[in-house]
Amino acid sequence: MNVKISHVNNLTDARYFAAAGVRFLGFCCNPGASQYCSVSRISEICQWIEGPEFVLEFDGWQSEQEIETILSSVTVQAVHFGAFSTYQSSFEIPVFKDFIFENIADADFTQVDFPVIRSVKEFSGFLDTDLDIINHKMAGKAFYLDIPFEVSDLDRLISTFPNAGLVLRGGAEEKTGFKSFEQLDSIFDALELVE
């Protein structure tokens, strides 16, 4: 199962996730956000990491020109836009975009390479009809799920959505160069078991 990490802002996270074999590392480019990572910091982290593809994450309020300027100053393989973004231009690299599950009936997936289905509802709280809606809308598409879940839910989640990847998140270091990855270790261990 493909995994995309969002909100990476330190080398400790980046090294851990690269060693875990994730496909994409995402960096928050929204100034003022607690997870914000400057372009210079992104470039610095990317120089130390091999394996994952790098993604710039934008909430959707930046202008297309601002995004183009950032893209011209750092080498990445994709962009990830928030649910309320309305960009019309082609950025000439793959695009992730968030879609809120509760609004999925009206979603337009054109010009999006990797739809990301988001919800604050726990996976265990999804009804069979909810799961059918996602499978119907995503039929034949590569997509990602950004939905809270327990490790014990992974087997059912993967069997329900065989074409889906997962979005997980980085976080702050406890102190420079140190962070506990106990919960994430459990997720990656479980992913190896069900693949």
C-alpha positions in Angstrom: 0.0 0.0 0.0 1.3 3.4 -1.0 1.8 5.9 1.9 2.0 9.7 1.7 3.2 11.6 4.7 2.0 15.1 5.2 3.4 17.9 7.3 7.0 16.8 7.5 9.1 19.6 8.9 12.2 18.0 10.4 15.0 15.6 9.3 14.1 13.1 12.1 10.7 12.5 10.5 12.0 12.5 7.0 14.7 9.9 7.8 12.2 7.7 9.7 9.6 7.7 6.9 12.2 7.2 4.1 13.5 4.1 6.0 9.9 2.9 6.4 9.6 2.9 2.6 6.9 5.6 2.1 6.3 6.7 -1.4 5.7 10.5 -0.8 7.0 13.0 1.7 4.9 16.2 1.9 6.0 19.5 3.2 3.5 22.2 4.4 4.0 25.5 2.5 1.3 27.5 4.3 3.0 30.4 6.2 1.6 30.7 9.7 0.7 27.0 10.0 2.3 25.2 12.9 3.7 22.6 10.5 5.1 25.2 8.1 8.4 24.3 6.4 10.3 27.0 4.6 11.6 26.4 1.1 15.2 26.5 2.4 14.4 23.9 5.0 12.7 21.7 2.5 15.7 21.8 0.2 18.0 21.0 3.1 15.9 18.0 4.2 15.6 16.7 0.6 19.3 16.6 0.2 19.6 14.1 3.0 16.8 11.8 1.9 16.7 9.1 -0.8 13.7 7.0 -1.8 10.5 9.0 -1.4 9.1 11.5 -3.9 8.7 15.0 -2.5 5.4 16.9 -2.4 4.7 20.6 -1.6 1.4 21.1 0.3 -0.7 24.2 -0.1 -4.0 24.9 1.6 -5.4 26.7 -1.5 -5.2 30.4 -0.6 -1.9 31.1 -2.3 -1.9 32.6 -5.8 -0.9 30.4 -8.7 2.1 32.7 -9.3 3.2 32.2 -5.6 3.1 28.5 -6.1 5.0 28.6 -9.4 7.7 30.7 -7.7 8.1 28.1 -4.9 8.1 25.3 -7.4 10.9 27.0 -9.4 13.1 27.2 -6.3 12.9 23.6 -5.0 12.9 20.2 -6.9 9.8 18.2 -6.0 7.7 15.6 -7.8 4.1 16.6 -6.9 1.9 19.2 -5.3 -1.0 18.7 -2.8 -3.9 21.1 -2.6 -6.5 21.6 0.1 -10.2 20.9 -0.5 -11.1 24.5 -1.2 -8.4 25.2 -3.8 -9.7 26.2 -7.3 -6.5 26.3 -9.4 -7.0 26.2 -13.1 -3.5 26.1 -14.4 -1.5 22.9 -15.0 1.6 22.8 -12.7 3.1 20.1 -15.0 3.7 17.7 -12.1 1.2 15.3 -10.5 -1.5 16.8 -8.3 -3.0 15.5 -5.0 -6.2 17.2 -3.9 -8.3 16.8 -0.8 -12.0 16.0 -1.1 -14.2 16.0 2.0 -16.1 12.7 2.1 -19.3 14.4 3.2 -19.2 16.4 0.0 -18.0 13.7 -2.3 -21.2 13.5 -4.4 -20.4 16.9 -5.9 -16.7 16.3 -6.3 -14.9 17.0 -9.6 -11.8 14.8 -10.0 -10.7 16.2 -13.4 -7.1 17.5 -13.4 -6.4 15.6 -10.2 -3.9 12.7 -10.4 -4.4 11.5 -6.8 -7.7 12.4 -5.1 -7.4 12.3 -1.3 -10.7 11.4 0.5 -10.7 13.1 3.9 -13.0 12.8 6.9 -12.7 13.4 10.6 -15.0 10.4 11.1 -13.1 7.2 12.3 -13.0 4.5 9.7 -14.8 2.2 12.1 -17.7 4.6 12.1 -18.2 4.4 8.3 -21.3 2.5 7.2 -21.2 0.0 4.4 -23.1 2.5 2.3 -20.4 5.1 3.0 -17.7 2.6 1.9 -19.7 1.7 -1.3 -19.9 5.5 -2.1 -16.2 5.8 -2.0 -15.6 2.7 -4.0 -18.1 3.8 -6.6 -16.7 7.3 -7.0 -13.1 6.0 -7.0 -13.6 3.1 -9.4 -10.5 2.5 -11.4 -8.7 5.5 -9.8 -5.5 5.6 -7.7 -6.5 7.5 -4.6 -5.6 8.1 -1.0 -7.5 8.0 2.3 -6.9 10.6 5.0 -9.3 9.1 7.6 -8.6 8.4 11.3 -8.2 4.6 11.9 -6.9 2.2 14.5 -4.1 -0.3 13.6 -6.7 -3.1 14.1 -8.8 -1.6 11.2 -6.0 -1.8 8.6 -6.8 -5.3 7.3 -10.4 -4.3 6.7 -9.5 -0.9 5.3 -7.0 -2.4 2.8 -9.4 -5.2 1.7 -12.2 -2.7 1.3 -10.1 -0.2 -0.7 -7.4 -2.2 -2.6 -6.6 0.8 -4.9 -6.1 3.2 -2.0 -3.0 4.6 -0.4 -2.9 6.2 3.1 -2.1 9.7 4.2 -0.2 9.8 7.6 1.3 12.8 9.3 4.6 13.9 10.6 4.9 15.9 13.8 7.1 17.9 16.0 10.3 16.5 17.5 10.4 16.0 21.3 13.8 17.6 21.1 16.1 18.1 18.2 16.9 14.8 16.7 14.7 12.8 19.0 11.1 11.6 18.6 9.1 8.5 19.6 7.6 6.6 16.6 5.9 3.9 18.7 2.4 4.4 17.2 3.8 4.7 13.6 5.9 1.6 14.1 2.7 -0.3 14.8 1.1 1.0 11.6 4.1 0.1 9.4 4.4 -3.3 11.1 0.8 -4.0 10.4 1.1 -2.8 6.8 3.9 -5.3 6.2 1.7 -8.1 7.6 -1.3 -7.4 5.4 0.5 -6.8 2.2 
